[in-house]
Amino acid sequence: MELTVGAILEGKVKSITNFGAFISLPEGKTGMVHISEVANAYVSDIRQYLTENQDKVRAMLKDQPWGYGAPDPTVKQAVHLSRTRTETVQTLEMLCSVLRKRINDIDDNPYWQRLLCVSWDEIKGCDRCENCDECTEFRRIPPQHCARCGRSFIERKENTFCPTCRLARKKKAQRHWCRVNGAQTRP
């Protein structure tokens, strides 16, 4: 059997997926019917129209892009599609920022000054230049002094206490909360 555009083929449903059905054709060949080609209306679940091992399924062989001839989405469907696209774009932007941060965390980065510069952002990189070693606007992070222990520490964000004292204060506040609220502590 020769396959030509416009030929009507008859086969048996082999398997069903969310995007269409696979049909076993004569001579051991397999074809796929896209969900948009199953009916002239919007099809949300292809299993309402086809079942597995269903005999005598007819399909016309077409040479067109996927979804050609499918009905235009309703306003409700179009809003959902645009919302989905917006969410996808936001997810991809978040993924890109995570990957940029991951790249910036690698220690063999040639820009050693990035860890000491105020303009460096852990996610976006440098705000002011592309090559941090040759940067003319390099501004060193000023040292800060802990109000609790008096130690000097370097952080981009301005803090009153060093990381060690912040953790100690947090633990102290947690213990105080447990005493006041009568929560049991671990042995």
Secondary structure as UniProt FT lines:
FT   TURN            5..6
FT   STRAND          8..16
FT   STRAND          20..24
FT   HELIX           26..28
FT   STRAND          30..34
FT   HELIX           35..37
FT   HELIX           46..48
FT   TURN            52..53
FT   STRAND          57..60
FT   TURN            66..69
FT   HELIX           75..105
FT   TURN            107..108
FT   HELIX           112..115
FT   TURN            118..119
FT   STRAND          120..121
FT   TURN            122..124
FT   STRAND          125..126
FT   HELIX           132..134
FT   STRAND          144..145
FT   TURN            147..149
FT   STRAND          152..153
FT   HELIX           163..181
//
